[in-house]
Amino acid sequence: MKRYMQEVYPQSGQDYLFCMVSDSGSTWLSWVGDGSEELVRECYEEYDGGEYIIFRPATTRKLKIVPPLMKVLENRNAK
């Protein structure tokens, strides 16, 4: 999935691309984009420097993924 995201990112017109995949016990979050790793580092204490984050137990984008991203991006835009 990451390879595909890297391939389509330049033509996407987006600042960042995120992909979330869940099973019954965990959620994997992957990303691409200029500055996306710094954004992820700022948002998620679970981030350990790898290419993805694994959230356990599984979570939803509405609870754990989107709110931290929006908060950091809104704070950046307010400066």
Long-range contacts (C-beta under 8 A, 24 or more apart in sequence): 1-30, 2-30, 2-32, 2-51, 2-52, 5-30, 5-31, 5-32, 6-32, 9-33, 18-65, 18-69, 20-61, 20-65, 22-58, 22-59, 22-60, 23-58, 24-58, 25-56, 25-57, 25-58, 26-54, 26-55, 26-56, 26-57, 26-58, 27-54, 27-55, 27-58, 27-59, 27-60, 27-64, 27-65, 28-52, 28-53, 28-54, 28-55, 29-53, 29-55, 29-65, 39-69, 39-72, 39-73, 42-72, 43-68, 43-69, 43-71, 43-72, 44-68
